Amino acid sequence: IDRLHGARATQTILGVEIPEITLPVAPGRNLAVLAEAAARNHTLLLKGYDSAKLFMERQARFMGNS
């Protein structure tokens, strides 16, 4: 599983495609915060903003690998 993007798929429920995101979770993590962050990230992806891609580009630039 890609830790920045999660495993993405869709599931059909009553004829409606529902996005499904699988996130790796360690014991003791706050699931409410993870679910909220995944929902916000999905909304941003629908608007064309890929935060994980931007993060990786910035990280590579700061490390001098670009």
TITOR-370536 format. One record per residue: x, y, z of N, C-alpha, C in turn; residue in one letter; residue number from 1. Coordinates in nm, 4 decimals, always signed. Last residue first. Layout:
N
+----------+----------+----------+----------+----------+----------+----------+----------+----------+------+-----+
:      n_x :      n_y :      n_z :     ca_x :     ca_y :     ca_z :      c_x :      c_y :      c_z : code : pos :
+----------+----------+----------+----------+----------+----------+----------+----------+----------+------+-----+
:        X :        Y :        Z :        X :        Y :        Z :        X :        Y :        Z :    a : NUM :
...
+----------+----------+----------+----------+----------+----------+----------+----------+----------+------+-----+
end
This chain:
66
+----------+----------+----------+----------+----------+----------+----------+----------+----------+------+-----+
:      n_x :      n_y :      n_z :     ca_x :     ca_y :     ca_z :      c_x :      c_y :      c_z : code : pos :
+----------+----------+----------+----------+----------+----------+----------+----------+----------+------+-----+
:  +1.5916 :  +1.6936 :  -0.7813 :  +1.5040 :  +1.7279 :  -0.8938 :  +1.5773 :  +1.7631 :  -1.0171 :    s :  66 :
:  +1.7150 :  +1.6427 :  -0.5414 :  +1.7050 :  +1.5324 :  -0.6370 :  +1.6216 :  +1.5675 :  -0.7591 :    n :  65 :
:  +1.7347 :  +1.8109 :  -0.3229 :  +1.8268 :  +1.8303 :  -0.4330 :  +1.8241 :  +1.7203 :  -0.5367 :    g :  64 :
:  +1.5542 :  +1.8164 :  -0.1249 :  +1.6647 :  +1.7227 :  -0.1063 :  +1.7662 :  +1.7327 :  -0.2195 :    m :  63 :
:  +1.3694 :  +1.9934 :  -0.2268 :  +1.4462 :  +2.0334 :  -0.1087 :  +1.5651 :  +1.9416 :  -0.0840 :    f :  62 :
:  +1.2663 :  +1.8357 :  -0.4391 :  +1.3323 :  +1.9633 :  -0.4668 :  +1.4201 :  +2.0065 :  -0.3483 :    r :  61 :
:  +1.1513 :  +1.6219 :  -0.3027 :  +1.2617 :  +1.5963 :  -0.3954 :  +1.3391 :  +1.7246 :  -0.4239 :    a :  60 :
:  +0.9518 :  +1.7632 :  -0.1625 :  +1.0542 :  +1.6894 :  -0.0894 :  +1.1755 :  +1.6635 :  -0.1786 :    q :  59 :
:  +0.7938 :  +1.8597 :  -0.3729 :  +0.8630 :  +1.9534 :  -0.2835 :  +0.9766 :  +1.8841 :  -0.2090 :    r :  58 :
:  +0.7013 :  +1.6146 :  -0.4779 :  +0.7791 :  +1.7059 :  -0.5613 :  +0.8584 :  +1.8040 :  -0.4753 :    e :  57 :
:  +0.5591 :  +1.5121 :  -0.2588 :  +0.6753 :  +1.4379 :  -0.3088 :  +0.7631 :  +1.5261 :  -0.3965 :    m :  56 :
:  +0.3564 :  +1.7106 :  -0.2366 :  +0.4484 :  +1.6846 :  -0.1256 :  +0.5745 :  +1.6149 :  -0.1752 :    f :  55 :
:  +0.2243 :  +1.6774 :  -0.4821 :  +0.2896 :  +1.8039 :  -0.4516 :  +0.3920 :  +1.7869 :  -0.3393 :    l :  54 :
:  +0.1237 :  +1.4197 :  -0.4417 :  +0.2169 :  +1.4449 :  -0.5519 :  +0.2944 :  +1.5741 :  -0.5267 :    k :  53 :
:  -0.0473 :  +1.4686 :  -0.2256 :  +0.0628 :  +1.3734 :  -0.2109 :  +0.1681 :  +1.3959 :  -0.3197 :    a :  52 :
:  -0.2367 :  +1.6486 :  -0.3311 :  -0.1466 :  +1.6921 :  -0.2243 :  -0.0279 :  +1.5981 :  -0.2074 :    s :  51 :
:  -0.3601 :  +1.7337 :  -0.6154 :  -0.3029 :  +1.6098 :  -0.5618 :  -0.1973 :  +1.6456 :  -0.4577 :    d :  50 :
:  -0.6429 :  +1.8786 :  -0.7210 :  -0.5263 :  +1.9092 :  -0.6380 :  -0.4769 :  +1.7810 :  -0.5733 :    y :  49 :
:  -0.8866 :  +1.8456 :  -0.8519 :  -0.7645 :  +1.8477 :  -0.9304 :  -0.6380 :  +1.8787 :  -0.8530 :    g :  48 :
:  -1.1146 :  +1.8051 :  -0.7131 :  -1.0951 :  +1.9415 :  -0.7627 :  -0.9642 :  +1.9557 :  -0.8398 :    k :  47 :
:  -1.0781 :  +1.5471 :  -0.6303 :  -1.1874 :  +1.5734 :  -0.7238 :  -1.1754 :  +1.7122 :  -0.7856 :    l :  46 :
:  -0.8742 :  +1.5916 :  -0.4443 :  -0.8438 :  +1.5185 :  -0.5678 :  -0.9517 :  +1.5416 :  -0.6727 :    l :  45 :
:  -1.0207 :  +1.7194 :  -0.2405 :  -0.9180 :  +1.7943 :  -0.3127 :  -0.8816 :  +1.7262 :  -0.4442 :    l :  44 :
:  -1.1780 :  +1.5013 :  -0.1580 :  -1.2421 :  +1.6221 :  -0.2102 :  -1.1427 :  +1.7052 :  -0.2909 :    t :  43 :
:  -0.9748 :  +1.3324 :  -0.0638 :  -1.0583 :  +1.2895 :  -0.1764 :  -1.1270 :  +1.4101 :  -0.2404 :    h :  42 :
:  -0.8815 :  +1.4833 :  +0.1531 :  -0.7918 :  +1.4560 :  +0.0410 :  -0.8703 :  +1.4130 :  -0.0825 :    n :  41 :
:  -1.1069 :  +1.4701 :  +0.3187 :  -1.0621 :  +1.6003 :  +0.2667 :  -0.9702 :  +1.5813 :  +0.1460 :    r :  40 :
:  -1.1110 :  +1.1939 :  +0.3700 :  -1.2254 :  +1.2585 :  +0.3045 :  -1.1847 :  +1.3924 :  +0.2444 :    a :  39 :
:  -0.8656 :  +1.1619 :  +0.5013 :  -0.8904 :  +1.0896 :  +0.3762 :  -1.0060 :  +1.1528 :  +0.2994 :    a :  38 :
:  -0.9119 :  +1.3226 :  +0.7277 :  -0.8048 :  +1.3583 :  +0.6346 :  -0.8237 :  +1.2889 :  +0.5003 :    a :  37 :
:  -1.1202 :  +1.1759 :  +0.8479 :  -1.1427 :  +1.3142 :  +0.8059 :  -1.0377 :  +1.3584 :  +0.7040 :    e :  36 :
:  -0.9869 :  +0.9349 :  +0.9030 :  -1.1028 :  +0.9351 :  +0.8132 :  -1.1307 :  +1.0761 :  +0.7616 :    a :  35 :
:  -0.7915 :  +1.0282 :  +1.0847 :  -0.7513 :  +0.9648 :  +0.9586 :  -0.8656 :  +0.9656 :  +0.8580 :    l :  34 :
:  -0.9553 :  +1.1197 :  +1.2934 :  -0.8682 :  +1.2142 :  +1.2236 :  -0.8245 :  +1.1567 :  +1.0893 :    v :  33 :
:  -1.0754 :  +0.8782 :  +1.3699 :  -1.1585 :  +0.9905 :  +1.3265 :  -1.0758 :  +1.0915 :  +1.2471 :    a :  32 :
:  -0.8643 :  +0.7173 :  +1.4568 :  -0.9322 :  +0.6836 :  +1.3316 :  -1.0181 :  +0.7982 :  +1.2803 :    l :  31 :
:  -0.5673 :  +0.7718 :  +1.5897 :  -0.6994 :  +0.8316 :  +1.5964 :  -0.7701 :  +0.8109 :  +1.4622 :    n :  30 :
:  -0.3856 :  +0.4756 :  +1.6847 :  -0.4046 :  +0.5933 :  +1.5999 :  -0.5484 :  +0.6421 :  +1.6095 :    r :  29 :
:  -0.3565 :  +0.2390 :  +1.8218 :  -0.3499 :  +0.3628 :  +1.8978 :  -0.3678 :  +0.4887 :  +1.8155 :    g :  28 :
:  -0.1880 :  +0.0494 :  +1.5717 :  -0.2670 :  +0.0539 :  +1.6956 :  -0.2474 :  +0.1871 :  +1.7685 :    p :  27 :
:  -0.1876 :  +0.1953 :  +1.2430 :  -0.1172 :  +0.1337 :  +1.3558 :  -0.2066 :  +0.1410 :  +1.4796 :    a :  26 :
:  -0.3148 :  +0.1394 :  +0.9264 :  -0.3379 :  +0.2032 :  +1.0567 :  -0.2642 :  +0.1245 :  +1.1643 :    v :  25 :
:  -0.3229 :  +0.2125 :  +0.5853 :  -0.2575 :  +0.1347 :  +0.6905 :  -0.2705 :  +0.2090 :  +0.8234 :    p :  24 :
:  -0.6326 :  +0.2454 :  +0.4147 :  -0.5198 :  +0.3118 :  +0.4796 :  -0.4556 :  +0.2184 :  +0.5815 :    l :  23 :
:  -0.8095 :  +0.2334 :  +0.1248 :  -0.7546 :  +0.1493 :  +0.2305 :  -0.6301 :  +0.2173 :  +0.2859 :    t :  22 :
:  -1.1011 :  +0.3717 :  +0.0037 :  -0.9602 :  +0.3984 :  +0.0293 :  -0.9152 :  +0.3115 :  +0.1459 :    i :  21 :
:  -1.3402 :  +0.3862 :  -0.2419 :  -1.2939 :  +0.3078 :  -0.1277 :  -1.1440 :  +0.3301 :  -0.1140 :    e :  20 :
:  -1.6198 :  +0.5649 :  -0.3699 :  -1.4750 :  +0.5479 :  -0.3583 :  -1.4389 :  +0.4741 :  -0.2302 :    p :  19 :
:  -1.8976 :  +0.4130 :  -0.5164 :  -1.8488 :  +0.4759 :  -0.3940 :  -1.6974 :  +0.4559 :  -0.3881 :    i :  18 :
:  -2.1376 :  +0.4269 :  -0.7603 :  -1.9953 :  +0.4019 :  -0.7382 :  -1.9484 :  +0.4824 :  -0.6167 :    e :  17 :
:  -2.4542 :  +0.2868 :  -0.7250 :  -2.3752 :  +0.4092 :  -0.7131 :  -2.2310 :  +0.3713 :  -0.6827 :    v :  16 :
:  -2.6122 :  +0.0606 :  -0.7113 :  -2.5898 :  +0.1208 :  -0.8418 :  -2.5082 :  +0.2491 :  -0.8396 :    g :  15 :
:  -2.5966 :  -0.0141 :  -0.4433 :  -2.7251 :  +0.0275 :  -0.4999 :  -2.7079 :  +0.1048 :  -0.6300 :    l :  14 :
:  -2.2631 :  +0.0341 :  -0.4628 :  -2.3683 :  +0.0117 :  -0.3645 :  -2.4967 :  +0.0713 :  -0.4205 :    i :  13 :
:  -1.9536 :  -0.0629 :  -0.5734 :  -2.0872 :  -0.0256 :  -0.6165 :  -2.1883 :  -0.0648 :  -0.5097 :    t :  12 :
:  -1.6426 :  +0.0802 :  -0.5027 :  -1.7369 :  -0.0259 :  -0.4700 :  -1.8752 :  +0.0235 :  -0.5095 :    q :  11 :
:  -1.3086 :  +0.1343 :  -0.6092 :  -1.4479 :  +0.1762 :  -0.5981 :  -1.5327 :  +0.0547 :  -0.5675 :    t :  10 :
:  -0.9874 :  +0.2204 :  -0.4696 :  -1.0756 :  +0.1346 :  -0.5484 :  -1.2151 :  +0.1952 :  -0.5412 :    a :   9 :
:  -0.6553 :  +0.2706 :  -0.3556 :  -0.7826 :  +0.3260 :  -0.4021 :  -0.8568 :  +0.2247 :  -0.4876 :    r :   8 :
:  -0.4548 :  +0.2672 :  -0.0815 :  -0.5008 :  +0.1814 :  -0.1907 :  -0.6397 :  +0.2287 :  -0.2305 :    a :   7 :
:  -0.2638 :  +0.5709 :  -0.0297 :  -0.3557 :  +0.4658 :  +0.0134 :  -0.3930 :  +0.3800 :  -0.1064 :    g :   6 :
:  -0.0822 :  +0.7777 :  -0.0748 :  -0.2082 :  +0.7761 :  -0.1496 :  -0.3094 :  +0.6781 :  -0.0926 :    h :   5 :
:  +0.1235 :  +0.7346 :  +0.1091 :  +0.0757 :  +0.8702 :  +0.0839 :  -0.0594 :  +0.8716 :  +0.0133 :    l :   4 :
:  +0.1730 :  +0.4593 :  +0.1169 :  +0.1330 :  +0.5277 :  +0.2406 :  +0.0836 :  +0.6698 :  +0.2170 :    r :   3 :
:  +0.0605 :  +0.2152 :  -0.0882 :  +0.1310 :  +0.3425 :  -0.0915 :  +0.0841 :  +0.4261 :  +0.0274 :    d :   2 :
:  +0.0847 :  -0.1180 :  +0.0000 :  +0.0000 :  +0.0000 :  +0.0000 :  +0.0885 :  +0.1233 :  +0.0000 :    i :   1 :
+----------+----------+----------+----------+----------+----------+----------+----------+----------+------+-----+
end
